[in-house]
């Protein structure tokens, strides 16, 4: 198993929305990516932030934006986030009938392309598409709400993806999202994940930056062969 150095991406879904710029700066020198959850109250039953907020936040931080689109019709909206300066734009396989075409559009717009797999979606039909992507986001909860409990059984998808990535010598980040905290990140890292979205575990801590560093350390120690 070949796993690159871990990435920790604090999720601003768990931040104080009245102080978003300050919350972003609180992890400025610790976070690898900033995870931005975009929900439309259609694909998932919740409504969060959209493109104008992403554009505004882009001006106040150097942290690469990891935008997670939980929306219908990502073909229409996703390239706009790439144009706004997002480093990585991830959309859901369940919401797109031609994921490879959208991945090409995102790369053409200057972003990395990510494919997200929700809790109840089998991963096997999508493994052959992975050479077209830079990130595979595996939900370890049901997409749509923060603060849910981590589902360890979903790490079987991570293991399957890691085997496929290693066998095919693919350059692909395997990201997990949902319930990632100090008591779960090691399980996910041991399964083969190398990017970790953490919301409450970071923004519920007294020192968010230190929480990020601690999570990264736990992930590093749990990587097989480390």
ZAFILO-662356 format. One record per residue (C-alpha): residue number from 1; y, x, z. Coordinates in nm, 2 decimals. Each point is the difference from the previous one (the first is absolute). Layout:
N
<kolmi torgu="NUM" py="Y" px="X" pz="Z"/>
...
END
This chain:
226
<kolmi torgu="1" py="0.00" px="0.00" pz="0.00"/>
<kolmi torgu="2" py="0.34" px="0.14" pz="-0.11"/>
<kolmi torgu="3" py="0.29" px="-0.16" pz="0.18"/>
<kolmi torgu="4" py="0.36" px="0.11" pz="-0.04"/>
<kolmi torgu="5" py="0.23" px="0.04" pz="0.30"/>
<kolmi torgu="6" py="0.07" px="-0.34" pz="0.16"/>
<kolmi torgu="7" py="0.31" px="-0.20" pz="-0.07"/>
<kolmi torgu="8" py="0.15" px="-0.23" pz="0.26"/>
<kolmi torgu="9" py="0.21" px="-0.29" pz="-0.13"/>
<kolmi torgu="10" py="0.19" px="-0.20" pz="0.27"/>
<kolmi torgu="11" py="0.03" px="-0.36" pz="-0.10"/>
<kolmi torgu="12" py="0.35" px="-0.15" pz="0.04"/>
<kolmi torgu="13" py="-0.16" px="-0.34" pz="0.03"/>
<kolmi torgu="14" py="-0.03" px="0.09" pz="0.37"/>
<kolmi torgu="15" py="0.35" px="0.13" pz="0.02"/>
<kolmi torgu="16" py="0.31" px="-0.18" pz="0.13"/>
<kolmi torgu="17" py="0.14" px="-0.17" pz="-0.32"/>
<kolmi torgu="18" py="0.35" px="-0.02" pz="0.15"/>
<kolmi torgu="19" py="0.00" px="0.38" pz="0.03"/>
<kolmi torgu="20" py="-0.20" px="0.11" pz="-0.31"/>
<kolmi torgu="21" py="0.20" px="0.31" pz="-0.09"/>
<kolmi torgu="22" py="-0.02" px="0.13" pz="0.36"/>
<kolmi torgu="23" py="-0.37" px="-0.08" pz="0.01"/>
<kolmi torgu="24" py="-0.06" px="0.20" pz="-0.32"/>
<kolmi torgu="25" py="0.20" px="0.29" pz="0.13"/>
<kolmi torgu="26" py="-0.21" px="0.00" pz="0.32"/>
<kolmi torgu="27" py="-0.30" px="0.13" pz="-0.20"/>
<kolmi torgu="28" py="0.20" px="0.21" pz="-0.25"/>
<kolmi torgu="29" py="-0.14" px="0.34" pz="0.10"/>
<kolmi torgu="30" py="-0.35" px="-0.12" pz="0.08"/>
<kolmi torgu="31" py="-0.12" px="-0.25" pz="-0.25"/>
<kolmi torgu="32" py="-0.16" px="0.10" pz="-0.34"/>
<kolmi torgu="33" py="0.07" px="-0.33" pz="-0.16"/>
<kolmi torgu="34" py="0.18" px="-0.32" pz="0.11"/>
<kolmi torgu="35" py="-0.21" px="-0.31" pz="-0.06"/>
<kolmi torgu="36" py="0.19" px="-0.30" pz="-0.13"/>
<kolmi torgu="37" py="-0.18" px="-0.33" pz="0.00"/>
<kolmi torgu="38" py="0.13" px="-0.25" pz="-0.25"/>
<kolmi torgu="39" py="-0.14" px="-0.36" pz="0.05"/>
<kolmi torgu="40" py="0.11" px="-0.30" pz="-0.20"/>
<kolmi torgu="41" py="-0.14" px="-0.30" pz="0.19"/>
<kolmi torgu="42" py="-0.23" px="-0.07" pz="-0.30"/>
<kolmi torgu="43" py="-0.26" px="0.27" pz="-0.03"/>
<kolmi torgu="44" py="0.00" px="0.02" pz="0.38"/>
<kolmi torgu="45" py="0.14" px="-0.26" pz="0.24"/>
<kolmi torgu="46" py="0.29" px="0.21" pz="0.12"/>
<kolmi torgu="47" py="0.34" px="0.10" pz="-0.12"/>
<kolmi torgu="48" py="0.15" px="0.35" pz="0.06"/>
<kolmi torgu="49" py="0.25" px="0.22" pz="-0.19"/>
<kolmi torgu="50" py="0.06" px="0.05" pz="-0.37"/>
<kolmi torgu="51" py="0.16" px="0.23" pz="-0.25"/>
<kolmi torgu="52" py="0.36" px="-0.01" pz="0.13"/>
<kolmi torgu="53" py="-0.11" px="0.12" pz="0.35"/>
<kolmi torgu="54" py="-0.21" px="0.28" pz="-0.16"/>
<kolmi torgu="55" py="0.29" px="0.11" pz="-0.21"/>
<kolmi torgu="56" py="0.23" px="0.01" pz="0.31"/>
<kolmi torgu="57" py="-0.25" px="0.19" pz="0.21"/>
<kolmi torgu="58" py="-0.06" px="0.25" pz="-0.28"/>
<kolmi torgu="59" py="0.36" px="0.12" pz="0.05"/>
<kolmi torgu="60" py="-0.05" px="0.09" pz="0.37"/>
<kolmi torgu="61" py="-0.32" px="0.21" pz="0.01"/>
<kolmi torgu="62" py="-0.19" px="0.27" pz="-0.18"/>
<kolmi torgu="63" py="-0.34" px="-0.14" pz="0.10"/>
<kolmi torgu="64" py="-0.21" px="-0.10" pz="-0.30"/>
<kolmi torgu="65" py="-0.04" px="-0.37" pz="-0.02"/>
<kolmi torgu="66" py="-0.35" px="-0.14" pz="-0.02"/>
<kolmi torgu="67" py="0.06" px="-0.36" pz="-0.12"/>
<kolmi torgu="68" py="-0.28" px="-0.25" pz="0.06"/>
<kolmi torgu="69" py="0.04" px="-0.31" pz="-0.22"/>
<kolmi torgu="70" py="-0.18" px="-0.30" pz="0.15"/>
<kolmi torgu="71" py="0.15" px="-0.23" pz="-0.27"/>
<kolmi torgu="72" py="-0.10" px="-0.21" pz="-0.29"/>
<kolmi torgu="73" py="0.08" px="0.13" pz="-0.35"/>
<kolmi torgu="74" py="0.04" px="0.37" pz="0.08"/>
<kolmi torgu="75" py="0.02" px="0.07" pz="-0.37"/>
<kolmi torgu="76" py="0.34" px="-0.16" pz="0.01"/>
<kolmi torgu="77" py="0.14" px="0.16" pz="0.32"/>
<kolmi torgu="78" py="-0.18" px="0.33" pz="0.06"/>
<kolmi torgu="79" py="0.20" px="0.22" pz="-0.25"/>
<kolmi torgu="80" py="0.32" px="-0.10" pz="0.17"/>
<kolmi torgu="81" py="-0.11" px="0.18" pz="0.32"/>
<kolmi torgu="82" py="-0.09" px="0.31" pz="-0.20"/>
<kolmi torgu="83" py="0.35" px="-0.01" pz="-0.16"/>
<kolmi torgu="84" py="0.15" px="-0.03" pz="0.35"/>
<kolmi torgu="85" py="-0.16" px="0.33" pz="0.09"/>
<kolmi torgu="86" py="-0.33" px="-0.09" pz="0.17"/>
<kolmi torgu="87" py="-0.24" px="0.29" pz="0.01"/>
<kolmi torgu="88" py="-0.31" px="-0.21" pz="-0.01"/>
<kolmi torgu="89" py="-0.02" px="-0.37" pz="-0.10"/>
<kolmi torgu="90" py="-0.33" px="-0.18" pz="0.09"/>
<kolmi torgu="91" py="-0.09" px="-0.34" pz="-0.12"/>
<kolmi torgu="92" py="-0.30" px="-0.22" pz="0.07"/>
<kolmi torgu="93" py="-0.30" px="-0.01" pz="-0.23"/>
<kolmi torgu="94" py="-0.04" px="-0.37" pz="0.08"/>
<kolmi torgu="95" py="0.35" px="-0.07" pz="-0.14"/>
<kolmi torgu="96" py="-0.02" px="0.18" pz="-0.33"/>
<kolmi torgu="97" py="-0.22" px="-0.06" pz="-0.30"/>
<kolmi torgu="98" py="0.06" px="0.34" pz="-0.16"/>
<kolmi torgu="99" py="0.04" px="0.26" pz="0.28"/>
<kolmi torgu="100" py="-0.02" px="0.30" pz="-0.23"/>
<kolmi torgu="101" py="0.28" px="-0.12" pz="-0.22"/>
<kolmi torgu="102" py="0.23" px="-0.05" pz="0.30"/>
<kolmi torgu="103" py="-0.10" px="0.34" pz="0.13"/>
<kolmi torgu="104" py="0.12" px="0.15" pz="-0.33"/>
<kolmi torgu="105" py="0.33" px="-0.19" pz="0.03"/>
<kolmi torgu="106" py="0.06" px="0.13" pz="0.35"/>
<kolmi torgu="107" py="-0.08" px="0.36" pz="-0.10"/>
<kolmi torgu="108" py="0.23" px="-0.03" pz="-0.30"/>
<kolmi torgu="109" py="0.28" px="-0.12" pz="0.24"/>
<kolmi torgu="110" py="-0.05" px="0.31" pz="0.21"/>
<kolmi torgu="111" py="-0.21" px="-0.12" pz="0.29"/>
<kolmi torgu="112" py="-0.35" px="0.06" pz="0.11"/>
<kolmi torgu="113" py="-0.23" px="-0.30" pz="-0.05"/>
<kolmi torgu="114" py="-0.21" px="-0.16" pz="0.28"/>
<kolmi torgu="115" py="-0.27" px="-0.26" pz="0.00"/>
<kolmi torgu="116" py="-0.05" px="-0.21" pz="0.31"/>
<kolmi torgu="117" py="-0.33" px="-0.18" pz="0.09"/>
<kolmi torgu="118" py="0.02" px="-0.28" pz="0.25"/>
<kolmi torgu="119" py="-0.25" px="-0.07" pz="0.29"/>
<kolmi torgu="120" py="-0.23" px="-0.24" pz="-0.19"/>
<kolmi torgu="121" py="0.01" px="0.18" pz="-0.34"/>
<kolmi torgu="122" py="-0.30" px="0.22" pz="-0.10"/>
<kolmi torgu="123" py="0.10" px="0.35" pz="-0.10"/>
<kolmi torgu="124" py="-0.27" px="0.07" pz="-0.25"/>
<kolmi torgu="125" py="0.15" px="-0.18" pz="-0.30"/>
<kolmi torgu="126" py="0.31" px="0.22" pz="0.03"/>
<kolmi torgu="127" py="-0.15" px="0.35" pz="0.05"/>
<kolmi torgu="128" py="-0.01" px="0.07" pz="-0.37"/>
<kolmi torgu="129" py="0.38" px="-0.07" pz="-0.02"/>
<kolmi torgu="130" py="0.09" px="0.27" pz="0.25"/>
<kolmi torgu="131" py="0.08" px="0.28" pz="-0.25"/>
<kolmi torgu="132" py="0.30" px="-0.21" pz="-0.10"/>
<kolmi torgu="133" py="0.14" px="0.00" pz="0.36"/>
<kolmi torgu="134" py="0.15" px="0.24" pz="0.25"/>
<kolmi torgu="135" py="-0.07" px="-0.21" pz="0.31"/>
<kolmi torgu="136" py="-0.27" px="-0.24" pz="0.11"/>
<kolmi torgu="137" py="0.11" px="-0.22" pz="0.29"/>
<kolmi torgu="138" py="-0.29" px="-0.16" pz="0.19"/>
<kolmi torgu="139" py="0.11" px="-0.27" pz="0.24"/>
<kolmi torgu="140" py="-0.17" px="0.02" pz="0.34"/>
<kolmi torgu="141" py="0.13" px="-0.34" pz="0.08"/>
<kolmi torgu="142" py="0.09" px="-0.31" pz="-0.20"/>
<kolmi torgu="143" py="0.32" px="0.07" pz="-0.19"/>
<kolmi torgu="144" py="0.30" px="-0.20" pz="0.10"/>
<kolmi torgu="145" py="0.07" px="0.06" pz="0.37"/>
<kolmi torgu="146" py="0.08" px="0.29" pz="0.22"/>
<kolmi torgu="147" py="-0.16" px="0.06" pz="0.34"/>
<kolmi torgu="148" py="-0.36" px="-0.10" pz="-0.09"/>
<kolmi torgu="149" py="-0.31" px="0.16" pz="0.15"/>
<kolmi torgu="150" py="-0.17" px="0.27" pz="-0.21"/>
<kolmi torgu="151" py="-0.33" px="-0.10" pz="-0.16"/>
<kolmi torgu="152" py="-0.23" px="0.31" pz="0.01"/>
<kolmi torgu="153" py="-0.25" px="-0.16" pz="-0.24"/>
<kolmi torgu="154" py="0.25" px="0.04" pz="-0.28"/>
<kolmi torgu="155" py="-0.03" px="0.38" pz="0.02"/>
<kolmi torgu="156" py="-0.31" px="-0.04" pz="-0.22"/>
<kolmi torgu="157" py="0.24" px="-0.05" pz="-0.28"/>
<kolmi torgu="158" py="0.17" px="0.33" pz="0.10"/>
<kolmi torgu="159" py="-0.33" px="0.18" pz="0.00"/>
<kolmi torgu="160" py="-0.09" px="-0.14" pz="-0.34"/>
<kolmi torgu="161" py="0.34" px="0.10" pz="-0.15"/>
<kolmi torgu="162" py="-0.02" px="0.35" pz="0.15"/>
<kolmi torgu="163" py="-0.34" px="0.05" pz="-0.15"/>
<kolmi torgu="164" py="0.13" px="-0.11" pz="-0.34"/>
<kolmi torgu="165" py="0.31" px="0.21" pz="0.02"/>
<kolmi torgu="166" py="-0.19" px="0.31" pz="0.10"/>
<kolmi torgu="167" py="-0.27" px="-0.05" pz="-0.26"/>
<kolmi torgu="168" py="0.26" px="-0.05" pz="-0.28"/>
<kolmi torgu="169" py="0.23" px="0.28" pz="0.13"/>
<kolmi torgu="170" py="0.29" px="-0.25" pz="0.00"/>
<kolmi torgu="171" py="0.34" px="0.07" pz="0.14"/>
<kolmi torgu="172" py="0.05" px="-0.31" pz="0.19"/>
<kolmi torgu="173" py="0.13" px="-0.09" pz="0.35"/>
<kolmi torgu="174" py="-0.22" px="-0.24" pz="0.19"/>
<kolmi torgu="175" py="0.23" px="-0.20" pz="0.23"/>
<kolmi torgu="176" py="-0.08" px="-0.24" pz="0.28"/>
<kolmi torgu="177" py="0.22" px="-0.27" pz="0.13"/>
<kolmi torgu="178" py="-0.05" px="-0.23" pz="0.29"/>
<kolmi torgu="179" py="-0.05" px="0.06" pz="0.37"/>
<kolmi torgu="180" py="0.04" px="0.38" pz="-0.04"/>
<kolmi torgu="181" py="0.07" px="0.15" pz="0.34"/>
<kolmi torgu="182" py="-0.11" px="0.28" pz="0.23"/>
<kolmi torgu="183" py="-0.33" px="-0.17" pz="0.07"/>
<kolmi torgu="184" py="-0.08" px="-0.07" pz="-0.36"/>
<kolmi torgu="185" py="0.14" px="0.27" pz="-0.22"/>
<kolmi torgu="186" py="-0.28" px="0.24" pz="0.07"/>
<kolmi torgu="187" py="-0.26" px="-0.25" pz="-0.13"/>
<kolmi torgu="188" py="0.20" px="-0.05" pz="-0.32"/>
<kolmi torgu="189" py="0.04" px="0.38" pz="-0.05"/>
<kolmi torgu="190" py="-0.37" px="0.07" pz="0.06"/>
<kolmi torgu="191" py="-0.08" px="-0.27" pz="-0.26"/>
<kolmi torgu="192" py="0.21" px="0.19" pz="-0.26"/>
<kolmi torgu="193" py="0.35" px="-0.15" pz="0.02"/>
<kolmi torgu="194" py="0.28" px="0.25" pz="-0.04"/>
<kolmi torgu="195" py="0.31" px="-0.23" pz="0.02"/>
<kolmi torgu="196" py="0.07" px="-0.23" pz="0.30"/>
<kolmi torgu="197" py="0.24" px="-0.28" pz="0.03"/>
<kolmi torgu="198" py="0.10" px="-0.06" pz="0.37"/>
<kolmi torgu="199" py="0.24" px="-0.27" pz="0.11"/>
<kolmi torgu="200" py="0.00" px="-0.09" pz="0.36"/>
<kolmi torgu="201" py="-0.16" px="0.33" pz="0.10"/>
<kolmi torgu="202" py="0.31" px="0.17" pz="-0.12"/>
<kolmi torgu="203" py="0.28" px="-0.25" pz="0.05"/>
<kolmi torgu="204" py="-0.14" px="-0.13" pz="0.33"/>
<kolmi torgu="205" py="0.01" px="0.35" pz="0.14"/>
<kolmi torgu="206" py="0.28" px="0.14" pz="0.22"/>
<kolmi torgu="207" py="0.03" px="0.29" pz="-0.24"/>
<kolmi torgu="208" py="-0.10" px="-0.11" pz="-0.36"/>
<kolmi torgu="209" py="0.02" px="0.36" pz="-0.14"/>
<kolmi torgu="210" py="-0.23" px="0.13" pz="0.27"/>
<kolmi torgu="211" py="-0.24" px="-0.29" pz="-0.07"/>
<kolmi torgu="212" py="-0.02" px="0.10" pz="-0.36"/>
<kolmi torgu="213" py="-0.07" px="0.36" pz="0.09"/>
<kolmi torgu="214" py="-0.28" px="-0.10" pz="0.24"/>
<kolmi torgu="215" py="-0.16" px="-0.23" pz="-0.26"/>
<kolmi torgu="216" py="0.00" px="0.28" pz="-0.25"/>
<kolmi torgu="217" py="-0.16" px="0.24" pz="0.25"/>
<kolmi torgu="218" py="-0.27" px="-0.25" pz="0.07"/>
<kolmi torgu="219" py="-0.07" px="-0.05" pz="-0.37"/>
<kolmi torgu="220" py="-0.01" px="0.37" pz="-0.06"/>
<kolmi torgu="221" py="-0.26" px="0.06" pz="0.27"/>
<kolmi torgu="222" py="-0.22" px="-0.29" pz="-0.13"/>
<kolmi torgu="223" py="-0.03" px="0.12" pz="-0.36"/>
<kolmi torgu="224" py="-0.36" px="0.10" pz="-0.07"/>
<kolmi torgu="225" py="-0.03" px="0.37" pz="0.00"/>
<kolmi torgu="226" py="0.33" px="0.05" pz="0.18"/>
END
